[in-house]
Amino acid sequence: MASWTAYQQTIPLLDVTCSQISPGVTAVSPTSGATTISGSNITVTPGTIQTSRLSANYVADARIIEIISPVDNAASTNQFPDVEITFNIDTKNIQEQIVIDGSYYANMFPRKMVNRSGRQIVLGFSVRDVLLSAVRNPGSILNMPTLLTGLKYTESITVSIKSNAGFGNDGAVVTPFRIRVLGEKYTQDDLSGLATGYNGRLAIYQPPAQEFVATHVLAGLLSTSTWDSLSGGQNQIGPVKVLRRIAYAYNAVATNGFFAFTQKTNLNGNEANVSTNIHDLGDDFTQSKNAFLWLDFGLRIPSGQAYTGFTAGGSDIIPQPSQLGYSVSANTNDFQYGNLEPQVSSSVDYTSLHDVKNLAKVLVYGSALAPFINTTGFTNYAANTVSFAKSGILFEQK
């Protein structure tokens, strides 16, 4: 009879709480214990995990993110402060791959228990589940690398936290910022039985884009030493890398009719439209072999009415047939994410990002695309009051 110690379990890989951070400071969470560097106070949440550093002979796959947004005390002028997070995988910060809004209003990854939509955005599916199915049913899983895009690492995972407003500096916060990352750990024995299941072939056809065809290659037979050459890993080799891409942007300047969330001028954008290049939501692959498959998205507007969709540059608007875009309003926004009742200071009623097919399912390959809002005929929005979020899979091809 098999040993009951051989079960699979999704476990917390990182669980940290930040009760204080100085304005404009970026602080990195400790792998264990607490840190108070640069006016920040971040600790591994008591009673949860001991460390976010792996023991010898283990590798890990981070797949699920849960965020509790900070609420500062009543004495603060920023009771609902901004907060942005990026991840450090082993020794590398991956802000150009994943940058997340964790603020009270626009929390991109609310806890499942307060998520009204019941839709949890995962970074990838379980390596064990996918590969075990493939071992038992060869050829049954199409485009396998797109399913295994969790964050693969071999040493540690930490989070970098930044808040322009800061919080906890006028006394104790009402709700400290907390982030949990869950996934699985694997040993060599765990991976040995799955090694023959991997299939790196990719063939993605999503009109009107041309078909994307490539082959993802591991650094050798699947093992702990080749683990982070899987899709989602930071040491991928071969002709194509497959990565999870998640980002958000606010309108860094006031809207004036048509507004694209990109710095790229060929996509109707402007360098001033978003704050930095990591918040540029536009993709231009007209001169490269790269591709981006949109999976999830969300839009927040503070009031009034607008149109939204994708621009391919010039007058090309998706979805058709309207040349204005998809109509949304603050009261009936089908694509709102984050807090659903921001006017209620104690609200914990959230929704996650939405399936992109509710807007238009698109693959950006051999082309260029960026999300937009259009306030033509309506009231414009002040700077930093509208936000758009994206989630999908990035294919970096040589």
C-alpha positions as CSV (number, residue, x, y, z in Angstrom):
1,M,0.0,0.0,0.0
2,A,1.3,3.5,-0.9
3,S,2.5,5.7,2.0
4,W,0.1,8.4,3.1
5,T,3.1,10.8,3.1
6,A,3.0,10.9,-0.7
7,Y,0.0,13.1,-1.1
8,Q,0.0,16.3,-3.1
9,Q,-0.7,19.6,-1.4
10,T,-1.0,23.3,-2.4
11,I,0.8,25.2,0.3
12,P,1.8,28.7,1.2
13,L,5.3,29.5,-0.3
14,L,5.3,33.1,0.8
15,D,3.2,34.9,3.4
16,V,4.3,38.4,4.6
17,T,2.6,41.3,6.3
18,C,3.7,44.9,5.9
19,S,2.4,47.3,8.6
20,Q,4.5,50.3,7.7
21,I,6.3,51.7,4.7
22,S,7.7,55.1,4.0
23,P,6.4,57.2,1.0
24,G,8.2,56.3,-2.2
25,V,10.3,53.5,-0.6
26,T,10.6,50.1,-2.2
27,A,11.2,47.4,0.5
28,V,11.9,43.8,0.0
29,S,10.3,41.2,2.2
30,P,12.6,38.9,4.3
31,T,12.7,35.2,3.7
32,S,12.3,34.7,7.4
33,G,11.7,36.9,10.5
34,A,11.2,40.6,10.0
35,T,12.9,43.7,8.5
36,T,12.6,47.3,9.5
37,I,14.9,48.8,6.8
38,S,14.2,52.3,5.3
39,G,11.2,53.0,7.6
40,S,9.4,49.8,6.5
41,N,8.1,47.0,8.8
42,I,7.7,43.7,6.9
43,T,7.5,40.4,8.6
44,V,6.8,36.8,7.7
45,T,3.2,36.5,8.9
46,P,3.3,34.9,12.4
47,G,1.8,31.5,12.6
48,T,2.1,30.7,8.9
49,I,5.4,29.7,7.3
50,Q,8.9,29.7,8.7
51,T,10.6,30.8,5.6
52,S,10.1,31.5,1.9
53,R,13.5,30.0,1.2
54,L,13.5,26.4,0.0
55,S,15.2,23.6,1.8
56,A,18.0,21.7,0.0
57,N,16.8,19.3,-2.7
58,Y,13.5,21.1,-3.2
59,V,12.2,23.2,-6.1
60,A,8.9,25.1,-6.2
61,D,6.1,26.4,-8.5
62,A,4.3,29.6,-7.3
63,R,0.8,29.6,-8.9
64,I,-1.7,31.5,-6.8
65,I,-1.6,35.0,-5.4
66,E,-3.8,36.4,-2.6
67,I,-3.7,40.1,-1.5
68,I,-5.2,41.9,1.5
69,S,-5.0,45.6,0.8
70,P,-3.8,48.1,3.3
71,V,-6.1,50.5,5.1
72,D,-4.3,53.3,7.0
73,N,-5.6,54.8,10.2
74,A,-8.1,57.7,10.3
75,A,-5.3,60.2,11.0
76,S,-3.7,59.6,7.7
77,T,-4.4,61.8,4.7
78,N,-4.2,58.6,2.5
79,Q,-6.5,56.2,4.3
80,F,-6.5,53.9,1.2
81,P,-2.9,54.2,0.0
82,D,-1.5,52.9,-3.3
83,V,0.6,49.8,-3.1
84,E,2.5,48.0,-5.9
85,I,4.3,44.7,-5.8
86,T,6.8,42.8,-7.9
87,F,8.5,39.5,-7.2
88,N,12.1,38.4,-6.7
89,I,12.6,34.9,-8.0
90,D,15.9,33.5,-6.6
91,T,18.1,36.6,-7.1
92,K,16.2,38.2,-10.0
93,N,13.5,40.9,-9.8
94,I,10.9,40.2,-12.5
95,Q,9.1,43.6,-12.6
96,E,9.1,43.7,-16.4
97,Q,7.2,40.4,-16.3
98,I,4.8,40.9,-13.4
99,V,3.8,44.1,-11.7
100,I,0.6,44.1,-9.6
101,D,-1.7,46.8,-8.1
102,G,-2.5,45.7,-4.5
103,S,-4.4,48.9,-3.4
104,Y,-7.8,48.8,-1.6
105,Y,-9.6,50.1,-4.7
106,A,-7.9,48.2,-7.4
107,N,-6.7,44.9,-5.8
108,M,-6.0,42.6,-8.8
109,F,-5.7,39.4,-6.7
110,P,-8.4,39.5,-3.9
111,R,-8.7,36.6,-1.5
112,K,-11.0,33.9,-2.9
113,M,-13.3,34.2,0.1
114,V,-14.2,37.9,-0.7
115,N,-14.2,37.5,-4.4
116,R,-17.7,37.8,-5.6
117,S,-16.9,36.5,-9.1
118,G,-15.5,33.3,-7.7
119,R,-13.0,33.5,-10.5
120,Q,-9.4,33.1,-9.3
121,I,-6.6,34.1,-11.6
122,V,-3.8,31.5,-11.4
123,L,-0.3,31.9,-12.7
124,G,-0.3,28.4,-14.0
125,F,-1.7,24.9,-13.5
126,S,-0.2,22.2,-11.3
127,V,2.9,20.7,-13.0
128,R,2.1,17.4,-11.3
129,D,-1.5,17.3,-12.6
130,V,-0.7,18.3,-16.1
131,L,2.3,16.0,-16.6
132,L,0.7,13.0,-14.9
133,S,-2.3,13.4,-17.2
134,A,0.1,13.5,-20.1
135,V,2.1,10.4,-19.0
136,R,-1.2,8.5,-18.8
137,N,-2.7,9.9,-22.0
138,P,0.1,10.9,-24.4
139,G,-0.7,13.6,-26.8
140,S,-3.9,14.6,-25.0
141,I,-2.8,18.0,-23.8
142,L,-2.4,20.8,-26.4
143,N,0.0,23.7,-26.0
144,M,1.3,22.3,-22.7
145,P,3.9,25.1,-22.1
146,T,1.0,27.6,-21.9
147,L,-0.5,25.8,-18.9
148,L,2.7,25.5,-16.8
149,T,3.5,29.2,-16.5
150,G,3.7,29.4,-12.7
151,L,6.8,31.0,-11.2
152,K,9.5,28.2,-11.1
153,Y,12.3,28.7,-8.6
154,T,15.1,26.8,-6.9
155,E,16.1,29.0,-4.0
156,S,13.6,31.6,-2.7
157,I,10.7,33.9,-3.5
158,T,10.3,37.4,-2.0
159,V,8.2,40.4,-2.8
160,S,9.2,44.0,-3.4
161,I,6.6,46.4,-2.0
162,K,6.3,50.1,-2.9
163,S,3.8,52.8,-1.9
164,N,4.1,56.4,-3.1
165,A,1.8,57.6,-0.3
166,G,3.2,55.2,2.3
167,F,1.2,53.9,5.2
168,G,1.5,53.1,8.9
169,N,3.5,56.3,9.5
170,D,0.8,58.1,11.5
171,G,0.3,55.2,13.9
172,A,-1.0,51.7,13.5
173,V,-2.8,50.8,10.3
174,V,-6.4,49.6,10.5
175,T,-5.6,46.8,8.0
176,P,-1.9,45.9,7.3
177,F,-0.9,44.9,3.8
178,R,-0.6,41.1,3.4
179,I,0.3,38.9,0.5
180,R,0.2,35.2,0.2
181,V,1.6,33.1,-2.6
182,L,0.7,29.4,-2.8
183,G,1.9,26.6,-5.0
184,E,3.7,23.2,-4.8
185,K,7.2,22.0,-3.8
186,Y,8.8,19.1,-5.6
187,T,11.8,16.8,-5.0
188,Q,13.8,14.8,-7.6
189,D,11.7,11.7,-6.8
190,D,8.5,13.7,-7.4
191,L,9.7,14.8,-10.9
192,S,11.2,11.5,-12.0
193,G,7.8,10.0,-12.6
194,L,6.7,13.0,-14.6
195,A,9.8,13.5,-16.8
196,T,8.4,11.7,-19.9
197,G,5.1,13.7,-19.9
198,Y,6.4,17.1,-21.2
199,N,5.5,18.2,-24.7
200,G,6.9,21.5,-25.8
201,R,5.0,22.0,-29.1
202,L,3.0,25.2,-29.5
203,A,0.4,25.9,-32.2
204,I,-1.9,28.8,-31.3
205,Y,-4.4,30.1,-33.8
206,Q,-6.5,33.1,-32.8
207,P,-7.7,35.0,-35.8
208,P,-7.1,37.6,-37.2
209,A,-3.5,37.0,-36.1
210,Q,-1.4,34.5,-38.1
211,E,-0.9,31.1,-36.4
212,F,1.9,31.1,-33.8
213,V,4.0,27.9,-34.1
214,A,7.1,27.1,-32.0
215,T,8.7,24.5,-29.8
216,H,9.6,25.0,-26.2
217,V,12.7,23.1,-25.2
218,L,13.8,22.0,-21.7
219,A,17.5,22.1,-20.6
220,G,17.4,18.3,-20.3
221,L,15.2,15.6,-18.8
222,L,12.9,17.1,-16.2
223,S,14.7,17.2,-12.9
224,T,15.4,19.6,-10.0
225,S,18.5,20.9,-12.0
226,T,16.4,21.6,-15.1
227,W,13.3,22.8,-13.2
228,D,13.5,26.5,-14.0
229,S,13.9,25.8,-17.7
230,L,10.2,24.9,-17.7
231,S,7.8,27.5,-19.0
232,G,7.4,30.1,-16.2
233,G,11.1,29.7,-15.2
234,Q,13.9,32.2,-15.4
235,N,16.4,29.9,-17.1
236,Q,14.6,28.8,-20.2
237,I,16.7,27.9,-23.2
238,G,15.9,27.1,-26.8
239,P,14.1,29.1,-29.5
240,V,11.2,30.4,-27.3
241,K,10.6,31.4,-23.7
242,V,7.1,31.1,-22.3
243,L,6.3,33.5,-19.4
244,R,3.3,34.8,-17.5
245,R,2.8,38.5,-18.0
246,I,0.7,40.6,-15.6
247,A,0.6,44.4,-15.5
248,Y,-1.6,47.4,-14.9
249,A,-1.5,51.1,-15.7
250,Y,-3.2,54.3,-14.6
251,N,-3.8,57.2,-16.9
252,A,-0.8,59.3,-15.9
253,V,-2.3,62.4,-17.6
254,A,-5.9,63.5,-18.0
255,T,-7.9,61.8,-20.8
256,N,-8.9,63.9,-23.8
257,G,-11.2,61.8,-25.9
258,F,-9.2,58.7,-27.2
259,F,-6.6,57.5,-24.7
260,A,-4.4,54.4,-25.1
261,F,-2.6,52.8,-22.1
262,T,0.8,52.8,-23.9
263,Q,3.8,54.9,-24.6
264,K,3.9,53.7,-28.2
265,T,3.0,56.4,-30.6
266,N,2.2,53.9,-33.4
267,L,-0.6,52.6,-31.1
268,N,-2.1,56.1,-30.5
269,G,-0.1,56.4,-27.3
270,N,2.3,58.9,-25.8
271,E,5.3,58.7,-23.6
272,A,3.4,60.5,-20.9
273,N,0.3,58.3,-20.9
274,V,1.6,55.8,-18.4
275,S,4.1,56.3,-15.6
276,T,6.9,53.9,-16.6
277,N,7.7,51.3,-19.3
278,I,6.7,48.4,-17.0
279,H,3.2,49.9,-17.0
280,D,3.1,50.1,-20.8
281,L,0.2,47.8,-21.8
282,G,0.9,48.0,-25.5
283,D,2.6,45.3,-27.5
284,D,4.4,46.0,-30.8
285,F,5.6,42.8,-32.4
286,T,5.6,44.0,-36.0
287,Q,9.4,43.7,-36.1
288,S,9.9,40.7,-33.9
289,K,8.9,37.0,-33.5
290,N,7.4,37.6,-30.1
291,A,3.8,37.1,-29.3
292,F,1.3,37.8,-26.5
293,L,-1.9,35.9,-25.8
294,W,-4.4,38.0,-23.8
295,L,-6.2,35.9,-21.1
296,D,-7.6,38.3,-18.6
297,F,-8.3,42.0,-18.2
298,G,-10.1,44.7,-16.2
299,L,-11.0,48.4,-16.3
300,R,-11.9,50.8,-13.5
301,I,-13.4,54.2,-14.2
302,P,-14.4,56.6,-11.3
303,S,-17.7,57.9,-12.8
304,G,-19.6,58.7,-15.9
305,Q,-19.3,56.8,-19.2
306,A,-16.7,55.8,-21.7
307,Y,-15.8,53.3,-24.4
308,T,-13.1,50.7,-24.2
309,G,-11.4,48.0,-26.3
310,F,-8.1,47.5,-28.2
311,T,-6.4,49.7,-30.8
312,A,-4.2,48.4,-33.5
313,G,-3.1,51.9,-34.4
314,G,-4.7,54.4,-36.7
315,S,-8.4,53.9,-36.8
316,D,-8.5,50.1,-36.2
317,I,-10.6,49.4,-33.2
318,I,-11.5,46.1,-31.6
319,P,-14.3,45.0,-31.0
320,Q,-16.2,45.9,-34.1
321,P,-18.5,47.1,-35.6
322,S,-18.4,50.3,-33.5
323,Q,-15.5,52.6,-34.2
324,L,-15.8,53.9,-30.6
325,G,-15.4,50.7,-28.7
326,Y,-17.4,48.8,-26.0
327,S,-19.6,51.0,-24.0
328,V,-19.1,51.0,-20.2
329,S,-20.3,53.2,-17.3
330,A,-19.4,53.5,-13.7
331,N,-22.7,52.0,-12.7
332,T,-22.8,49.2,-15.3
333,N,-19.1,48.4,-15.9
334,D,-19.0,44.8,-17.0
335,F,-15.2,44.9,-16.7
336,Q,-14.7,46.4,-13.2
337,Y,-12.1,44.7,-11.0
338,G,-11.0,45.3,-7.4
339,N,-13.4,46.7,-4.8
340,L,-17.0,46.8,-5.9
341,E,-18.0,49.3,-3.2
342,P,-15.2,51.7,-2.8
343,Q,-17.5,54.3,-1.2
344,V,-17.9,51.9,1.8
345,S,-14.7,52.1,3.8
346,S,-15.2,48.7,5.4
347,S,-16.2,46.9,2.2
348,V,-14.5,43.6,1.4
349,D,-16.6,42.9,-1.7
350,Y,-14.2,42.3,-4.6
351,T,-14.0,40.9,-8.1
352,S,-11.0,39.6,-10.0
353,L,-10.0,40.3,-13.6
354,H,-12.3,39.1,-16.4
355,D,-11.9,36.6,-19.2
356,V,-10.7,38.6,-22.2
357,K,-13.2,36.9,-24.5
358,N,-15.9,39.1,-22.9
359,L,-14.2,42.0,-24.8
360,A,-12.3,40.3,-27.6
361,K,-10.0,37.2,-27.5
362,V,-6.8,38.3,-29.2
363,L,-3.3,37.1,-30.0
364,V,-0.7,39.8,-30.7
365,Y,1.7,38.2,-33.2
366,G,3.3,40.0,-36.2
367,S,1.1,42.9,-35.2
368,A,0.6,45.6,-32.5
369,L,-2.2,46.2,-30.0
370,A,-2.9,48.3,-26.9
371,P,-6.0,48.8,-24.7
372,F,-7.7,52.1,-24.6
373,I,-10.6,54.2,-23.3
374,N,-12.5,56.7,-25.3
375,T,-14.3,59.6,-23.6
376,T,-15.5,61.3,-26.8
377,G,-18.8,62.9,-26.1
378,F,-18.5,62.3,-22.4
379,T,-16.6,63.9,-19.5
380,N,-12.9,63.4,-19.5
381,Y,-11.1,61.9,-16.5
382,A,-8.4,63.5,-14.3
383,A,-5.0,61.9,-14.2
384,N,-4.6,58.7,-12.2
385,T,-8.3,58.0,-11.9
386,V,-8.7,55.3,-14.5
387,S,-6.8,52.0,-14.5
388,F,-6.5,49.0,-16.9
389,A,-5.1,45.6,-16.0
390,K,-3.9,42.8,-18.3
391,S,-2.9,39.2,-17.8
392,G,-1.7,36.7,-20.3
393,I,1.2,34.7,-21.7
394,L,4.2,36.2,-23.3
395,F,6.2,34.2,-25.9
396,E,9.8,35.6,-26.4
397,Q,11.1,34.0,-29.5
398,K,14.6,34.3,-31.1
